Amino acid sequence: MAAIDVRGLTFKYPLCEKAAIEDISFTAAEGETMLVCGEGGSGKSTLLRCLKRELIPNGELSGKVLIAGKDRDTLEPGESACLVGFVGQDCEQQMVTDKVWHELAFGPESIGLDKNTIAVRVAETAAYFGIYDKLSKPTASLSGGEKQLLTLASVMIMQPRVLLLDEPCSQLDPLASRQLAETVARLCREQAVTVMIAEHRFEHILPFADRVMRLEKGRLSFCENRSEALKRAAEDEALLRAMPAPVRIFSGLSGEGECPCDTAGARRFVRETFDNSVRSLEIDEKALSANKALELKNVTFRYEREGKDIIDGLDLEVSEGECLALLGANGSGKSTALGLISGALKAQTGSIRIFGKKLKDYKNNSLYQGTLSMLPQDVTALFTQNSVKEELEASHITEIPFGLEKLLERHPYDLSGGERQLLALAKVLAREPKILLLDEPTKSLDAASTDRLCEIIRSLKQKGMTVLTVSHDTEFCAEVSDRCAVFFSGRLSEPAATIKVLGENRYFTTASSLITRDRYDGALTVEDTVRICNMNRRL
Amino acid sequence: MRRIRDMHPLSVTVFFVCVTMLAMSVSHPAVTAASLVLSMLLFTVLKGAKSIRTHILILIFFIIFTLINPVISHKGSTVLFMVNDTPVTLESLLYGLNAAAGLCSVFYWVFSFSAVMDSERMLCVFGLISPRAALVASCSIRYLTLIKAQYRRTKLSMRAIGLYTDGNIIDLIRGNMRVFSSVIGWALENGIATADSMAARGCGSTKRTAFSVKKFRLGDGIFMAAALMLSALCVACSALGSLKITFYPKTVLAPADAAGFIGIASFILLAVMPSAIETGVKLKWRRSMSEV
């Protein structure tokens, strides 16, 4: 008996001519992990929601869904809630109560379990997910990764047979998303839960996915086991772009045989297939401008009088026209530093100069008129209007940039992550800044949107824009930044060329760099790797 | 025996409701005086050195409340002195003194209550009355902190692109309006997702259980029963008229009788209970620690 059995599932949103998903049929066995992929708007979320009765959106639905052999529509309410678990994108939105233990107990309370059973379930779930020591804490005090783990735990406490995850990692940093992926993998292995997971970054999920489902414009284009799907991906440009570096390198070099999906496999493939007579690509080193766009000297900042210094004696110089990336762990002060430079926070000591002029001498908002602008991490904070058109008008934008004209009538909250980012960027650039600050700009973007953003940043740089970005996404830093610096204990390391920082570090580095390390120097991106490998082809 | 803050929230709530109601409704000076002294004692025992600021604040209130009555009310037969041809009377001063003592003791009881209760304990009490109410309260607490954080984040984001300034009052209002409308949009969007998550976890499918990590123990029962009995005794004596006082035209206390004595004694016993427990537990711990 299949855990999920879907036959001819079709769903149409009201007022839409085309069905969001059309005639989808597949089965998933117990304990199977299925990766659902497709571009934004291909119907991934709609499909997952249609499998859980409580979450079916308003609209026309047809087709049959069997969960563990039972028709989804004839289940008892409590049974339906238990059988299928659902975890969405934004963990903050999915939490209901103010205390960790209460959040865990929420589901069991709702289906009317007795108090003793609830106590046992809370205890075992908290222990399994490693959050026992946080039980009495307020949910607001958890970090992003812990919040998503709690969301998962409070769904698993219902003991579901099927777990649906809708882009669970999109708001997480790489470390937290890996931890979440590992927990999900453990659930499949140990608890025989059937998992369907929609994601636009596969690197952590692909290694343990049994099958890959590909949706295209609401239709199922294939649902195959992993190795077969990887073969298919070689001909599917959009899907390939979303694949992790090992797969893209293998495919870019038209490798033969089994496609590797982790670093070790890709290293073996490169070593066994290519020489290393050419060790590095020619690098066109660009001299930094002598003019400083930004100078920070001995800056110190803390949020509370009795608190500790988040920024502690920070020195930094950014040259005009360069792109500098700041790396570092969560809570190391990266975003706080941007807050200080943007003038949103006031440093307690030290000096900040922008184009040689002291930050506090930019009176009456003059800093934001043509000098400096910042794209925040949560871009929805910039939206105040009811449509894209009104948003653009509010920022006095007459010439519509970035292909936003197709979206003019949409509500900003209805846009995809990538589209939101473009709209926010348009608003930020409308101030015609010379310095652009970016706070985690690739968070919650799919591969295509990230490429788009890289292109935009490169073209801005060409026009002489100075860019300072904070990011966990080393692939993105490798694409756009000239220099990188690492945050530690409130200070920054000496900024160095990106190729040196990412090429020499073991953890703040890219997958491509790890794959080519020791054989080639300075191949940070998939394109670099493909190029240098091609130069080393055996005759 | 456990400290007050470790007791079951229901007993604690019952005690504070009883004592506060009595402090508000019984105006016999012996009761108000006892209430003021003992509530002050409890607050000091609970908060230690941190209570000083509150004491000063309440003292100022006490003086103001005492003096306000003789200034605005000129009833009573014993004239103390004249101000601008209007009399200031002894009765009206006594009335003010008594009322101020009662009011300030209510402050102390409420402050002590909030010192031993946190949101979780409040929810536990709500949950006993209605699981739904407890859920609503819990959601609200979470939402308030969420919205506050989002307001701060939005303000910072907008400030960093020059959409929020506090240079002058007009900019400040305009900036806050902008932040406000963004936060409202966010909150609505957020609410829908939270509602989905609640439904997905079976909310509304059957009758809710109100789960709580607190356990009702024998000691909690004894404490609550004692509080209820002493309060009932005090209310009975008060109903007999033995705790009555009239201020105008002349201050008259109800004649001292057995009922009056019992009423005052039971109130004092009630009000001294928590301080006695706190101190007892502290001493016990000190002793058992020194034995270790």
Interface residues (C-beta under 8 A of the other chain):
Chain A: K52 E54 L55 P77 G78 S80 A81 C82 G85 F86 G88 D90 E92 Q93 Q94 M95 V96 T97 D98 K99 W101 H102 A105 F106 G107 P108 E109 S110 I111 G112 L113 D114 K115 I118 A119 V122 S136 P138 T139 A140 S154 V155 M158 L338 G339 S342 G343 A344 L345 N364 N365 L367 Y368 Q369 S373 M374 P376 D378 T380 A381 L382 F383 T384 Y413 K427 V428 R431 L437
Chain B: S119 E120 L123 P131 L135 S138 C139 I141 R142 T145 L146 A149 Q150 R153 T154 L156 S157 M158 R159 A160 I161 G162 L163 T165 G167 R178 S181 S182 G185 W186 E189 N190 A193 T194 D196 S197 M198 A199 A200 R201 G202 C203 G204 S205 T206 K207 R208 T209 A210 F211 S212 V213
